Amino acid sequence: MAIKSISFSKDDPAEDVVCAESLGIVSYANKVGNVTFNHFVVSLATTAAVHFGEVNDADNGVSSPINLEGAGQAIEMLALLEEKTRGNLTEDEAAFLQQVLFELRNKFLSVKQGLDESADTI
């Protein structure tokens, strides 16, 4: 399904920028194709992985420092998604989301425990 462009008024020069950027997004979305529910879940899970320091920066190959709060927020967004979509997902989508949440929550506890242990040895 292609996304249709939106007509913007051009009374304000700032709206020209918004219009151009929005049309660029529409063009990109039409090239990418349909994003599935599982793609969306993976996107949020990847955000958590970045905050766990598991994803290397494409430019310098270095991973970001651990940000447990950021990882927790990504997990909470997935938990909210699970809550708000309950009863509206296919069995496969629900199972996938539950598995991702299970793995991320376990990772969160593991990383937190590791940080707590290293803080105790200092």
VMD Tcl script that draws the C-alpha trace (Angstrom):
set ca {
  {0.00 0.00 0.00}
  {1.50 3.32 -1.04}
  {1.34 6.33 1.24}
  {-0.28 9.33 -0.36}
  {1.33 12.71 0.00}
  {-0.42 15.35 2.03}
  {-1.20 18.82 0.77}
  {0.32 21.56 2.91}
  {-0.45 25.25 2.89}
  {2.55 27.43 2.14}
  {1.57 30.53 4.15}
  {4.51 30.11 6.48}
  {8.03 29.58 5.00}
  {8.74 27.03 7.74}
  {5.95 24.89 6.32}
  {7.88 24.59 3.05}
  {10.57 22.71 4.98}
  {7.98 20.52 6.70}
  {6.35 19.81 3.35}
  {9.65 18.87 1.70}
  {10.68 16.66 4.61}
  {7.26 14.99 4.76}
  {7.32 14.26 1.05}
  {10.78 12.76 1.47}
  {9.46 10.49 4.21}
  {6.52 9.46 2.05}
  {8.86 8.70 -0.86}
  {11.16 6.63 1.37}
  {8.24 4.75 2.96}
  {6.92 3.82 -0.48}
  {10.35 2.46 -1.47}
  {10.79 0.44 1.71}
  {7.43 -1.30 1.45}
  {5.24 -2.65 4.15}
  {6.62 -2.76 7.65}
  {5.29 -5.72 9.57}
  {4.46 -5.86 13.25}
  {7.52 -8.02 13.84}
  {9.74 -5.44 12.09}
  {8.39 -2.82 14.48}
  {9.10 -5.06 17.49}
  {12.65 -5.70 16.25}
  {13.15 -1.96 15.83}
  {12.25 -1.34 19.49}
  {14.33 -4.33 20.60}
  {17.30 -2.92 18.68}
  {16.91 0.31 20.60}
  {17.25 -1.69 23.81}
  {20.31 -3.48 22.40}
  {21.95 -0.13 21.64}
  {21.35 0.93 25.24}
  {22.81 -2.37 26.47}
  {25.98 -1.44 24.56}
  {25.59 -4.39 22.17}
  {25.49 -2.44 18.90}
  {28.64 -0.92 17.44}
  {28.53 2.51 15.86}
  {28.70 2.17 12.08}
  {31.17 5.04 11.79}
  {33.77 4.13 14.41}
  {32.96 0.53 15.36}
  {32.69 1.42 19.05}
  {29.66 0.46 21.10}
  {27.88 3.04 23.20}
  {28.15 2.94 26.96}
  {25.49 0.99 28.82}
  {22.39 3.06 29.50}
  {20.18 0.89 31.69}
  {17.50 3.57 31.92}
  {17.27 3.81 28.13}
  {17.13 0.03 27.78}
  {14.41 -0.10 30.42}
  {12.37 2.51 28.55}
  {12.60 0.52 25.32}
  {11.46 -2.59 27.18}
  {8.58 -0.65 28.74}
  {7.50 0.55 25.28}
  {7.35 -3.07 24.15}
  {5.40 -4.01 27.28}
  {2.97 -1.17 26.57}
  {2.64 -2.38 23.00}
  {1.89 -5.88 24.29}
  {-0.75 -4.54 26.66}
  {-2.44 -2.28 24.10}
  {-2.49 -4.88 21.32}
  {-3.63 -7.81 23.46}
  {-6.31 -9.74 21.58}
  {-5.54 -7.99 18.28}
  {-2.38 -9.85 17.25}
  {-1.99 -13.11 15.41}
  {-0.72 -16.02 17.49}
  {2.69 -15.72 15.83}
  {2.92 -11.96 16.49}
  {1.90 -12.37 20.14}
  {4.39 -15.22 20.65}
  {7.17 -13.22 18.98}
  {6.51 -10.18 21.16}
  {6.39 -12.32 24.32}
  {9.69 -13.99 23.42}
  {11.40 -10.68 22.69}
  {10.16 -9.24 26.00}
  {11.31 -12.35 27.88}
  {14.81 -12.13 26.39}
  {15.13 -8.36 26.92}
  {13.93 -8.55 30.53}
  {16.45 -11.32 31.25}
  {19.19 -9.29 29.58}
  {18.21 -6.24 31.65}
  {18.48 -8.24 34.89}
  {21.80 -9.75 33.80}
  {23.32 -6.38 32.87}
  {22.01 -4.77 36.05}
  {23.46 -7.56 38.16}
  {26.81 -7.20 36.38}
  {26.84 -3.45 36.97}
  {25.90 -3.93 40.63}
  {28.67 -6.51 41.11}
  {31.29 -4.30 39.48}
  {30.17 -1.36 41.65}
  {30.60 -3.52 44.76}
  {34.20 -4.39 43.86}
  {35.22 -0.75 43.50}
}
mol new
graphics top color blue
foreach p $ca { graphics top sphere $p radius 0.5 }
foreach p [lrange $ca 0 end-1] q [lrange $ca 1 end] { graphics top cylinder $p $q radius 0.2 }
display resetview
